[in-house]
């Protein structure tokens, strides 16, 4: 099978490596606006050739769009314009409602499968790609009834070869859930990093005293704005909803400390501890 990957960075590169390792991909074309990324992906044997958009699409069985969600939303209709009735297109975006809506009336809509691999790191670029990245993680397929059966089956095979377990949901529900379990984590991390940078002016002190707990909490603050601003833009209403709830929770902690209500503070922490039973299953 010949595959074109639009965006040969962390996600696209990791998918390419794994599909090659599994023998699902016979040849992978790389398409990217960054010549540096393409050359790096070639050097690392992530892709087999760098090509332009039209050539890659016309010569592939499967096209994987792995670029920021704003760009994916714009390019998807163009990709569908170029494909035949036997080709399949999938994306990897963290928001789904906008991209599904962008092609809802496209005559080749059924050749597209909306997919979100629930994995990512603060790193970027092909040098960050790792074949085993997706193993054991969830892969979400949205609005599967809008995709042709054979296109859906192909993307299910991709997920299987990535060693992911599949979840099916509609795009709107997906965006609500990811706002709560993914997008708010990034906003919190960015805000905490800005708080520390504002209050602690000594970089050496931050470096010397930062514990592993602090480092893990602000790890996501290293994530690039080129990826996350589009995600927040696409999922604005859901992110605002969860952000309002998060601010409300922070106010409860603030109030408990101001009023020296340590019983209430203990209650808040004990309630939060319930997450352990969910995550440790």
N, C-alpha and C positions, 0 to 999 in steps of 0.2 A: 504494500500500500504506500502511495506517495502522499505526503502530508505537507501542507504549508502552514507555517506558524508566523502570524503577524504580531511582532513583538517578541524578541528573543532575549528578554530579561530574566528575572528570577522565576516567574511562573511559567512562561513559555519555554524557557531553557530547561527547567526541571521536568516538564512534561515530555519534551523532546528526548532527554536522556533516558527517562524511564521507558518510553515507548520503543526506543531503539534497543534497550536492554532486554525487553520482553519479546522482541522480534515482531512487533506489530507494525513498525514503520520500516519500510525498505529504503526510503529516501526522504529526507526532510529539507524542504526549501525554507530559507529564512528571509523574512521581509521586515524591514525596520527603517525608520527615518535616520537612525544613528549608524553611520558607516563604522564607527568605532565598535559598536555592539556587534555588528555583523562580522567584522574581522575577528573579534574576540571569540564569538560563537563558532566560527570556522576553525580557529586555532584550537579550541577546546573540544572539537568534534561534536558539538551540540547539533550543528546543521551540516548538510552536505554541500549546499550551494547557496549563495546569496542572489536573490532575484528581485525584480520589481513586482509590484502588486498584481498587475494583469497576467504576467507570465506564470507566477506562482499559482494563482487561482485556476487558470486554464489547464494547468498540468497536474493538479492534485485531486485525490479522491476526497480528502478531508481538509478543511481550512479551520484553523484554530486562531481565534482572535484573543490575544493576551496583552492588551494595552489598556491604559486608564479608561475608566468607564465613559467619560465624556467623548473621548476619541473613538471608542468602540461603538458608541451610539451613532456617531456620524458616519463611520466607515461601513457599518453593517449593511445598509441598503445598497451601497455601491458594490459590495462583495456579492450580495444576492443577485444583483443585476448581471454579474459576469458568469455565474455558475450555470451548469446544465441541470437537468432534472435528476441526474444520477449522483450529484455531489452533495456533500453535507457540510454545514457550517456550524460551529459551536463557539461560544465565548467563555471567558473565565471570570467575568466581572463580579464585584462584591455587591452590586445593586442590580436588580433585575427588572423592576417595573418599567423603568424608563426605556431600557433597550428592547423589551418586549413590545412596548407601545410604539416604538419607532418603526417597527416593521409589521404591525398588525394587519395592514391592508396590502402588504407586498404580495404580488402574485406567486412568489417562491417562498413565502413564509414557512411552509411546511418543511423546507429543507434546512431550517435553522432549529437548533436545540440550545435553550438557555441553560447554561451550566455554571455552577460556582464551586470550585474546590476549596473547602474550608481549611486553608492553610496559608501561611505567609510569614515573613519575617521583616525586620526593620531594614534588611539589606536589599540591594537592587543590582541589576546588571547580570549578564551571563556568567560572570565569574562567581556569582553567588548561587548558581543553580546546583541542585543536588538531586540525584535520581530517586532516592528513597523518601523525598520530602512528604509525599502524600500517603504513605503507607499507614493504614489504620485510621485515617481521617475520613470525615464525612464529605461526600460529593452531592450537591443539591441540583436536581433537575427541576426546572420550573415550567409550568404550563405544558406538560408533556402531551396533552391531547391536541395541541396545536402543531405538533411535529409529525411528519410522516413516520409510520412504524419502522421502516428500515433505517431512517436517519436516527431515530431514537435508539434503536438497537445498536447502531454503530457507536454512539456516544456512551451507551451503557458498557460496551466492550472497552472503550477507552478508560472509563472509570474502573472497570474490573482489572485492567492491565496496570493501572496506577495503584492497585491494591487499596482502593477506597470502598467504603460501604455507601450505598445510595439512599438518598431521601428524596421524596417527591412532594412538592408543594406549589401553590400558586405564587406568582411573582410578588404580589402585594404582601402576603403573609411572610414570605422570605425577607423582604425589606424591613418589616417590623421586627422580626426576630434578630436579624443581623445588627440592627440598631442597638438592641439591648445587649447582645452578647459579644459584639465585635467593635462596632463604631464608637460606642461610649468609652470603651477601654482606651482607644487612641486619643480621644479628646481629653480624658482624665490624665493620661500620660503627658500629653502636650502641656496641659495646664499646670501639672505638678512640676514639670521641668522649668516652665516659665516662673513659677513661684520661687523655686530654689535659686534660679539665676537672678531674680529680682532682689531677694533678701540676702543671699550669700554671695558677696562680691569676690571672695577669695577662691579662685579656681583650685588652688592647691589644697585648700581645706576640704572642698567638695570631693576631690580625688582621694584624699587620705582618709576621710571619715565615712565616705559612702559605704554602707553595708550592702550585702548581697540583696537584702530586701528592697532597698532603695533602687539599686541597679536594675532589678527585675521589674520594678514598678514603672520606671521611666524608660525601659528598653524601647518601648514602642514610640517614644518621642524622637527616636532616630529615623523613623519612617519619613519618606520624602513627601513634601507637599504636592508634587506633581501627580502623585497617585491619590492622596487623601483629600485634597480640596475637591476634586471632581466627585468623589464618593459622598462627601458631606453635601455637596450641591445637589446631587441626584436624589439623595435620601433625606432632604432637609426637614420635612415635616415630622418624620419618624425620629430623626436625631434630636430635634427640638423637644419632642415629647419625652424622650428618655432623659434628655439633659435637664428638663424641668424637674423630673422626679429625682434625679441625682442631686440637684441643688437643694431640693427639699430634704433629702436624707442628710446632706452636709449640715444644713441648718439645725437638724435635730442634735447632731453631735456638738455643734457650736453652743446651742442652748443648754445642753446638759452640762457642759464645762462652765459656762458663764454662771449658771445657777448652782453649781457645785452639786448637781444631782447625779451622784455617782452610781446610785441604784439604777437610774434610767440609762446611764452610760453602759453599765454592765448588761442591761436588757438589750440594748442596741447591738452590742458586740455578740451576745449569745444568739440573738436572732440571725445575725450575719453568719455565724458558725454553721448554720443549717446547710450552707452551700457545700460544706465538706462532704456531707452524706450524698449529695447529688453528683459531685465531681469525682468522688472516689468509687463510684459504682463500677 
